[in-house]
Amino acid sequence: MLMVSSVGFCQSEDTIFHYRRSSIYSILVNHRSLAYCDEIARAFDAMPVPDKYNDHGLGKKVFYTIEKKLKPVDVSQHAGFVVNGASDTKKMNEFDHLLQNSQVASRLVAKWFNRKKSGGTCDMQLVEQRGLQNTSEADKRMAELSVRKEALLMDAGEELIGNTFVLVNDIRYIDKSRGTSVVGGILSGVSQAAQILSGQQTTDQDLGTLIASYKGFNVKIKTYLYQLVWDDDISSFFYDKVYTEHPDEAKNTNFENNRGKFSLIYLGMQESGGTTVSFAGINESEPEQMVRKVCQRVLDENVANLQKNFDVFKIKAPLISAEPLRCEIGLKEGITEKSRFELLEVVIDEKGRTQYKRKGVIRPVKGQIWDNRYMAVEEGAENATLGFTTFEKVSGSDFYPGMLVREIK
Protein backbone atom coordinates (compact mmCIF):
# COMPACT_ATOMS: atom_id res chain seq x y z
CA MET A 1 0.00 0.00 0.00
CA LEU A 2 1.24 3.43 -0.94
CA MET A 3 1.65 5.65 2.11
CA VAL A 4 2.04 9.41 1.70
CA SER A 5 3.55 11.30 4.63
CA SER A 6 1.61 14.42 5.60
CA VAL A 7 3.73 16.95 7.47
CA GLY A 8 0.70 18.73 8.84
CA PHE A 9 1.49 22.42 8.84
CA CYS A 10 1.45 25.49 6.67
CA GLN A 11 3.51 28.62 6.94
CA SER A 12 2.23 32.06 7.76
CA GLU A 13 3.57 34.61 10.21
CA ASP A 14 3.57 31.75 12.72
CA THR A 15 3.39 28.04 12.03
CA ILE A 16 -0.26 26.99 12.02
CA PHE A 17 -1.09 23.33 12.60
CA HIS A 18 -4.28 21.69 11.39
CA TYR A 19 -5.11 18.38 13.01
CA ARG A 20 -8.23 16.46 13.87
CA ARG A 21 -9.53 16.94 17.37
CA SER A 22 -12.28 15.27 19.32
CA SER A 23 -15.36 17.42 19.99
CA ILE A 24 -16.93 18.25 23.36
CA TYR A 25 -20.23 19.49 24.74
CA SER A 26 -19.60 20.30 28.42
CA ILE A 27 -22.51 21.04 30.76
CA LEU A 28 -23.00 21.78 34.46
CA VAL A 29 -25.64 20.21 36.68
CA ASN A 30 -26.20 22.87 39.32
CA HIS A 31 -28.04 22.80 42.64
CA ARG A 32 -29.99 25.88 43.72
CA SER A 33 -30.17 24.69 47.34
CA LEU A 34 -26.40 24.61 47.79
CA ALA A 35 -24.02 27.40 48.73
CA TYR A 36 -22.33 29.42 45.99
CA CYS A 37 -24.77 28.06 43.40
CA ASP A 38 -24.92 31.28 41.37
CA GLU A 39 -21.17 31.94 41.58
CA ILE A 40 -20.39 28.41 40.35
CA ALA A 41 -22.86 28.77 37.48
CA ARG A 42 -21.28 32.07 36.37
CA ALA A 43 -17.80 30.59 36.64
CA PHE A 44 -18.72 27.54 34.58
CA ASP A 45 -20.50 29.62 31.95
CA ALA A 46 -17.25 31.56 31.43
CA MET A 47 -15.12 28.43 31.02
CA PRO A 48 -14.09 27.61 27.44
CA VAL A 49 -13.90 24.07 26.11
CA PRO A 50 -10.38 22.65 26.65
CA ASP A 51 -8.27 24.06 23.83
CA LYS A 52 -7.25 20.65 22.44
CA TYR A 53 -10.91 19.85 21.60
CA ASN A 54 -13.48 21.33 19.24
CA ASP A 55 -16.38 23.14 20.90
CA HIS A 56 -19.53 21.23 19.96
CA GLY A 57 -21.78 23.08 22.40
CA LEU A 58 -25.54 23.19 21.93
CA GLY A 59 -26.07 26.60 23.53
CA LYS A 60 -27.30 25.83 27.03
CA LYS A 61 -24.45 25.02 29.42
CA VAL A 62 -26.07 25.10 32.88
CA PHE A 63 -28.92 22.81 33.95
CA TYR A 64 -30.59 22.91 37.37
CA THR A 65 -31.80 20.01 39.50
CA ILE A 66 -35.22 19.92 41.09
CA GLU A 67 -35.24 21.44 44.57
CA LYS A 68 -34.84 18.17 46.40
CA LYS A 69 -31.93 16.01 47.42
CA LEU A 70 -30.44 14.41 44.32
CA LYS A 71 -30.23 10.64 44.52
CA PRO A 72 -26.68 9.31 44.56
CA VAL A 73 -25.43 8.32 41.13
CA ASP A 74 -24.48 4.63 41.09
CA VAL A 75 -21.73 4.42 38.46
CA SER A 76 -21.98 0.63 38.31
CA GLN A 77 -25.64 0.99 37.32
CA HIS A 78 -24.93 2.31 33.88
CA ALA A 79 -21.50 0.98 32.94
CA GLY A 80 -21.71 0.60 29.17
CA PHE A 81 -25.20 2.03 29.34
CA VAL A 82 -26.68 3.66 26.26
CA VAL A 83 -28.81 6.75 26.76
CA ASN A 84 -31.90 6.99 24.48
CA GLY A 85 -31.48 3.50 23.05
CA ALA A 86 -31.98 1.90 26.47
CA SER A 87 -34.51 -0.91 26.74
CA ASP A 88 -34.70 -0.64 30.53
CA THR A 89 -35.17 3.00 31.54
CA LYS A 90 -35.29 1.99 35.22
CA LYS A 91 -31.51 1.69 35.13
CA MET A 92 -31.09 5.29 34.01
CA ASN A 93 -29.83 7.75 36.61
CA GLU A 94 -30.70 11.44 36.82
CA PHE A 95 -27.97 12.51 34.42
CA ASP A 96 -29.00 9.89 31.84
CA HIS A 97 -32.58 11.17 32.01
CA LEU A 98 -31.36 14.75 31.65
CA LEU A 99 -29.47 13.92 28.44
CA GLN A 100 -32.41 11.95 27.07
CA ASN A 101 -35.05 14.55 27.87
CA SER A 102 -32.90 17.25 26.28
CA GLN A 103 -32.46 15.09 23.12
CA VAL A 104 -28.73 15.74 23.31
CA ALA A 105 -27.59 12.85 21.08
CA SER A 106 -29.75 13.78 18.10
CA ARG A 107 -28.92 17.46 18.50
CA LEU A 108 -25.18 16.70 18.45
CA VAL A 109 -25.63 14.85 15.15
CA ALA A 110 -27.79 17.65 13.74
CA LYS A 111 -25.06 20.18 14.55
CA TRP A 112 -22.43 18.11 12.73
CA PHE A 113 -24.46 18.44 9.53
CA ASN A 114 -25.81 21.96 10.11
CA ARG A 115 -29.31 20.53 9.92
CA LYS A 116 -32.13 23.06 9.63
CA LYS A 117 -35.36 22.38 11.52
CA SER A 118 -37.36 23.90 8.69
CA GLY A 119 -37.11 21.59 5.71
CA GLY A 120 -34.43 19.37 7.25
CA THR A 121 -31.63 20.52 4.93
CA CYS A 122 -28.07 19.48 5.78
CA ASP A 123 -24.57 20.17 4.55
CA MET A 124 -21.03 18.85 5.01
CA GLN A 125 -19.37 22.16 5.79
CA LEU A 126 -18.47 21.44 9.42
CA VAL A 127 -17.37 17.86 8.65
CA GLU A 128 -15.10 19.11 5.88
CA GLN A 129 -13.77 21.98 7.97
CA ARG A 130 -12.80 19.74 10.89
CA GLY A 131 -11.80 16.85 8.65
CA LEU A 132 -9.16 18.65 6.61
CA GLN A 133 -6.01 17.40 8.27
CA ASN A 134 -3.67 20.09 6.97
CA THR A 135 -2.76 22.19 3.95
CA SER A 136 0.53 20.49 3.08
CA GLU A 137 1.42 19.76 -0.52
CA ALA A 138 1.03 16.04 0.07
CA ASP A 139 -2.53 16.48 1.27
CA LYS A 140 -3.37 18.79 -1.62
CA ARG A 141 -2.24 16.14 -4.06
CA MET A 142 -4.26 13.45 -2.33
CA ALA A 143 -7.29 15.75 -2.27
CA GLU A 144 -7.32 15.70 -6.05
CA LEU A 145 -8.06 11.97 -6.09
CA SER A 146 -11.70 11.12 -6.71
CA VAL A 147 -11.70 8.80 -3.69
CA ARG A 148 -10.78 11.58 -1.27
CA LYS A 149 -14.30 12.82 -0.52
CA GLU A 150 -15.54 9.30 0.10
CA ALA A 151 -12.52 8.69 2.30
CA LEU A 152 -13.26 11.90 4.22
CA LEU A 153 -16.77 10.63 4.94
CA MET A 154 -15.35 7.36 6.23
CA ASP A 155 -12.78 9.21 8.31
CA ALA A 156 -15.50 11.50 9.61
CA GLY A 157 -17.40 8.59 11.06
CA GLU A 158 -14.35 7.09 12.75
CA GLU A 159 -12.41 10.18 13.80
CA LEU A 160 -14.79 13.10 13.92
CA ILE A 161 -18.46 12.35 14.57
CA GLY A 162 -17.71 9.20 16.53
CA ASN A 163 -15.27 11.15 18.71
CA THR A 164 -17.92 13.52 20.01
CA PHE A 165 -18.17 13.58 23.80
CA VAL A 166 -20.44 15.00 26.47
CA LEU A 167 -19.06 16.00 29.87
CA VAL A 168 -21.66 16.23 32.64
CA ASN A 169 -20.14 18.13 35.57
CA ASP A 170 -21.61 18.03 39.06
CA ILE A 171 -19.88 20.80 41.05
CA ARG A 172 -20.56 21.24 44.75
CA TYR A 173 -19.07 23.63 47.28
CA ILE A 174 -17.22 21.96 50.16
CA ASP A 175 -17.47 23.47 53.65
CA LYS A 176 -14.04 22.82 55.17
CA SER A 177 -15.33 23.74 58.59
CA ARG A 178 -17.49 20.62 58.46
CA GLY A 179 -14.87 18.23 57.16
CA THR A 180 -15.76 17.15 53.63
CA SER A 181 -19.54 17.42 53.90
CA VAL A 182 -21.46 19.38 51.32
CA VAL A 183 -23.19 22.50 52.54
CA GLY A 184 -26.95 22.13 52.37
CA GLY A 185 -27.68 25.80 52.88
CA ILE A 186 -26.12 29.19 52.35
CA LEU A 187 -23.08 30.02 54.45
CA SER A 188 -23.17 33.01 56.71
CA GLY A 189 -21.79 35.90 54.77
CA VAL A 190 -22.78 34.66 51.31
CA SER A 191 -25.92 36.80 51.14
CA GLN A 192 -23.79 39.70 52.28
CA ALA A 193 -21.31 38.80 49.55
CA ALA A 194 -24.07 39.02 46.96
CA GLN A 195 -24.95 42.52 48.20
CA ILE A 196 -21.35 43.65 47.94
CA LEU A 197 -20.90 42.18 44.46
CA SER A 198 -24.06 43.97 43.30
CA GLY A 199 -22.70 47.27 44.63
CA GLN A 200 -25.09 47.67 47.53
CA GLN A 201 -22.32 47.69 50.15
CA THR A 202 -18.70 48.68 49.74
CA THR A 203 -17.20 49.14 53.22
CA ASP A 204 -13.67 47.87 53.88
CA GLN A 205 -14.98 45.70 56.71
CA ASP A 206 -17.59 44.05 54.49
CA LEU A 207 -15.07 43.55 51.69
CA GLY A 208 -12.67 41.95 54.15
CA THR A 209 -15.39 39.54 55.28
CA LEU A 210 -16.14 38.69 51.65
CA ILE A 211 -12.47 38.07 50.83
CA ALA A 212 -12.10 35.83 53.87
CA SER A 213 -15.10 33.72 52.81
CA TYR A 214 -13.72 33.23 49.31
CA LYS A 215 -10.23 32.36 50.55
CA GLY A 216 -11.73 29.23 52.04
CA PHE A 217 -13.60 28.35 48.85
CA ASN A 218 -13.26 24.76 47.69
CA VAL A 219 -15.29 22.37 45.56
CA LYS A 220 -15.72 18.72 44.71
CA ILE A 221 -16.40 17.95 41.04
CA LYS A 222 -17.66 14.71 39.56
CA THR A 223 -17.30 14.60 35.78
CA TYR A 224 -19.26 11.98 33.83
CA LEU A 225 -18.01 11.12 30.33
CA TYR A 226 -20.37 10.08 27.53
CA GLN A 227 -19.58 9.35 23.87
CA LEU A 228 -21.86 9.78 20.87
CA VAL A 229 -22.68 6.47 19.19
CA TRP A 230 -21.94 6.64 15.46
CA ASP A 231 -21.78 3.13 14.01
CA ASP A 232 -22.59 1.69 10.56
CA ASP A 233 -26.28 1.33 11.40
CA ILE A 234 -26.65 4.92 12.59
CA SER A 235 -24.60 6.48 9.79
CA SER A 236 -26.45 4.46 7.12
CA PHE A 237 -29.78 5.55 8.54
CA PHE A 238 -28.71 9.19 8.63
CA TYR A 239 -27.22 9.34 5.13
CA ASP A 240 -30.04 7.28 3.54
CA LYS A 241 -33.10 8.47 5.43
CA VAL A 242 -32.25 11.92 6.81
CA TYR A 243 -29.46 13.69 4.92
CA THR A 244 -30.70 16.03 2.20
CA GLU A 245 -29.32 19.22 0.71
CA HIS A 246 -32.79 20.32 -0.44
CA PRO A 247 -35.99 20.65 1.60
CA ASP A 248 -37.54 17.21 1.97
CA GLU A 249 -40.49 16.83 4.32
CA ALA A 250 -40.29 13.02 4.38
CA LYS A 251 -36.63 13.05 5.49
CA ASN A 252 -37.33 15.86 7.91
CA THR A 253 -40.07 13.75 9.50
CA ASN A 254 -37.78 10.70 9.55
CA PHE A 255 -35.34 12.58 11.76
CA GLU A 256 -37.94 14.00 14.12
CA ASN A 257 -39.67 10.63 14.53
CA ASN A 258 -36.41 8.78 15.11
CA ARG A 259 -34.52 11.04 17.51
CA GLY A 260 -34.39 8.14 19.95
CA LYS A 261 -32.30 6.18 17.46
CA PHE A 262 -29.35 8.46 18.23
CA SER A 263 -27.67 7.72 21.53
CA LEU A 264 -24.81 8.34 23.94
CA ILE A 265 -22.84 5.63 25.70
CA TYR A 266 -21.55 6.19 29.22
CA LEU A 267 -17.79 5.64 29.56
CA GLY A 268 -16.94 6.55 33.13
CA MET A 269 -16.61 9.11 35.89
CA GLN A 270 -13.78 11.06 37.47
CA GLU A 271 -13.91 12.85 40.82
CA SER A 272 -11.57 15.57 42.05
CA GLY A 273 -11.63 18.05 44.88
CA GLY A 274 -10.29 18.94 48.26
CA THR A 275 -7.09 20.36 46.80
CA THR A 276 -6.18 23.76 48.16
CA VAL A 277 -5.94 26.37 45.40
CA SER A 278 -3.91 29.46 46.17
CA PHE A 279 -5.54 32.88 46.37
CA ALA A 280 -2.40 34.22 44.67
CA GLY A 281 -3.09 36.15 41.50
CA ILE A 282 -6.65 37.02 42.51
CA ASN A 283 -7.58 40.69 42.54
CA GLU A 284 -8.93 41.19 46.06
CA SER A 285 -11.44 43.71 44.75
CA GLU A 286 -12.87 40.85 42.64
CA PRO A 287 -12.77 37.86 45.02
CA GLU A 288 -15.32 35.95 42.92
CA GLN A 289 -12.41 35.20 40.58
CA MET A 290 -11.49 32.59 43.18
CA VAL A 291 -14.61 30.59 42.28
CA ARG A 292 -13.56 30.49 38.63
CA LYS A 293 -9.98 29.58 39.51
CA VAL A 294 -10.94 26.73 41.81
CA CYS A 295 -13.61 25.32 39.50
CA GLN A 296 -11.40 25.58 36.42
CA ARG A 297 -8.40 23.94 38.10
CA VAL A 298 -10.41 21.01 39.48
CA LEU A 299 -12.37 20.48 36.26
CA ASP A 300 -9.14 20.47 34.23
CA GLU A 301 -7.79 17.84 36.61
CA ASN A 302 -10.85 15.66 35.96
CA VAL A 303 -10.49 16.02 32.19
CA ALA A 304 -6.78 15.14 32.36
CA ASN A 305 -7.54 11.99 34.36
CA LEU A 306 -10.30 10.96 31.96
CA GLN A 307 -7.80 11.32 29.12
CA LYS A 308 -5.44 8.95 30.92
CA ASN A 309 -8.16 6.41 31.68
CA PHE A 310 -9.92 6.27 28.29
CA ASP A 311 -7.86 5.88 25.13
CA VAL A 312 -10.66 7.12 22.90
CA PHE A 313 -10.73 10.42 24.83
CA LYS A 314 -6.98 11.09 24.63
CA ILE A 315 -5.84 14.26 22.92
CA LYS A 316 -3.35 14.52 20.08
CA ALA A 317 -1.33 17.74 19.99
CA PRO A 318 1.19 18.77 17.31
CA LEU A 319 4.92 18.89 17.84
CA ILE A 320 5.83 22.57 17.33
CA SER A 321 9.59 22.00 17.23
CA ALA A 322 11.82 18.99 16.58
CA GLU A 323 15.12 20.47 17.79
CA PRO A 324 14.47 20.69 20.67
CA LEU A 325 11.29 18.60 20.95
CA ARG A 326 8.48 20.89 22.08
CA CYS A 327 4.69 20.68 22.36
CA GLU A 328 2.06 23.05 23.76
CA ILE A 329 0.80 20.80 26.55
CA GLY A 330 1.64 20.87 30.25
CA LEU A 331 0.39 20.55 33.81
CA LYS A 332 -3.20 21.22 32.76
CA GLU A 333 -3.06 17.99 30.77
CA GLY A 334 -1.65 16.15 33.79
CA ILE A 335 1.95 15.87 32.58
CA THR A 336 4.54 14.73 35.12
CA GLU A 337 8.17 13.69 34.83
CA LYS A 338 6.96 10.08 34.64
CA SER A 339 4.69 10.73 31.64
CA ARG A 340 5.51 9.08 28.32
CA PHE A 341 4.23 10.06 24.88
CA GLU A 342 4.24 8.50 21.44
CA LEU A 343 5.02 10.54 18.34
CA LEU A 344 2.59 9.81 15.51
CA GLU A 345 3.14 10.50 11.82
CA VAL A 346 0.02 11.29 9.83
CA VAL A 347 -0.12 9.15 6.69
CA ILE A 348 -2.67 8.86 3.90
CA ASP A 349 -3.12 5.55 2.11
CA GLU A 350 -3.84 5.05 -1.60
CA LYS A 351 -7.57 5.29 -0.93
CA GLY A 352 -7.18 8.65 0.75
CA ARG A 353 -7.84 7.34 4.27
CA THR A 354 -5.99 8.91 7.20
CA GLN A 355 -3.86 6.66 9.40
CA TYR A 356 -1.38 7.25 12.23
CA LYS A 357 1.99 5.55 12.45
CA ARG A 358 4.11 5.57 15.62
CA LYS A 359 7.60 6.93 14.94
CA GLY A 360 8.97 7.09 18.45
CA VAL A 361 8.51 7.70 22.18
CA ILE A 362 9.42 10.87 24.11
CA ARG A 363 9.32 12.06 27.73
CA PRO A 364 9.27 15.48 29.45
CA VAL A 365 12.60 17.03 30.41
CA LYS A 366 12.87 17.53 34.18
CA GLY A 367 12.20 21.13 35.16
CA GLN A 368 10.84 22.06 31.71
CA ILE A 369 7.17 21.15 32.05
CA TRP A 370 4.94 24.09 31.21
CA ASP A 371 2.51 25.18 33.94
CA ASN A 372 -0.46 26.04 31.71
CA ARG A 373 -3.08 25.76 34.43
CA TYR A 374 -5.67 28.53 34.67
CA MET A 375 -4.17 31.73 36.17
CA ALA A 376 -0.73 30.15 36.66
CA VAL A 377 0.90 33.28 35.20
CA GLU A 378 -1.07 35.60 37.50
CA GLU A 379 -0.04 33.66 40.60
CA GLY A 380 3.61 33.62 39.52
CA ALA A 381 3.87 29.84 39.29
CA GLU A 382 7.17 28.32 38.23
CA ASN A 383 7.38 27.63 34.46
CA ALA A 384 4.06 29.41 33.85
CA THR A 385 5.56 31.54 31.06
CA LEU A 386 7.32 28.76 29.13
CA GLY A 387 4.58 28.43 26.51
CA PHE A 388 5.43 24.75 25.87
CA THR A 389 6.88 21.61 27.43
CA THR A 390 10.29 20.41 26.26
CA PHE A 391 10.77 16.68 25.69
CA GLU A 392 13.65 14.29 25.11
CA LYS A 393 13.76 11.19 22.94
CA VAL A 394 13.28 7.75 24.44
CA SER A 395 13.22 5.90 21.12
CA GLY A 396 12.70 6.52 17.39
CA SER A 397 14.12 9.02 14.89
CA ASP A 398 13.30 11.40 12.04
CA PHE A 399 11.00 13.63 14.06
CA TYR A 400 9.63 16.82 12.51
CA PRO A 401 7.14 19.60 13.40
CA GLY A 402 3.54 18.65 12.82
CA MET A 403 3.85 15.09 14.12
CA LEU A 404 1.20 14.38 16.75
CA VAL A 405 1.99 13.81 20.43
CA ARG A 406 -0.26 11.40 22.36
CA GLU A 407 0.20 10.14 25.91
CA ILE A 408 0.72 6.43 26.50
CA LYS A 409 0.30 4.46 29.72
Buried (B, 14 or more C-beta within 10 A) or exposed (E): EEEBBBBBBBEEEEEEBBBBBBBBBBBBBBBEBBBBBBBBBBBBEEBEBBEBBBEBBBEEBBBEBEEEEBEEBEBEEBEEBBBBBBEEEEEBBBBBEBBBEBBBBBBBBBBBBEBEEEBBBBBBEBBBEBBBBBBBEBBEEBBEBEBBBEBBBBBBBEBBBBBBBBBBBBBBBBBEEEEEEBBEEBBEBBEBBBBBBEEEBEEEEBBEBBBEBBEBBBBBBBBBBBBBBBEEEBBEBBBEBBBBEEEBEEBBEBBEEBBBBBBBBBBBBBBBBEEEBBBEBBEBEEBBBBBBBBBBBBBBBBBBBBBBBBEEBBBBBBBBBBEEBBBBBBBBBBBEEEBEBBBBBBBBBEBBBBEBEEBBBBBBBEEBBBBBBBBBEBBEBEBBEBEBBBBEBEEBEEBBBBBBBBBEE
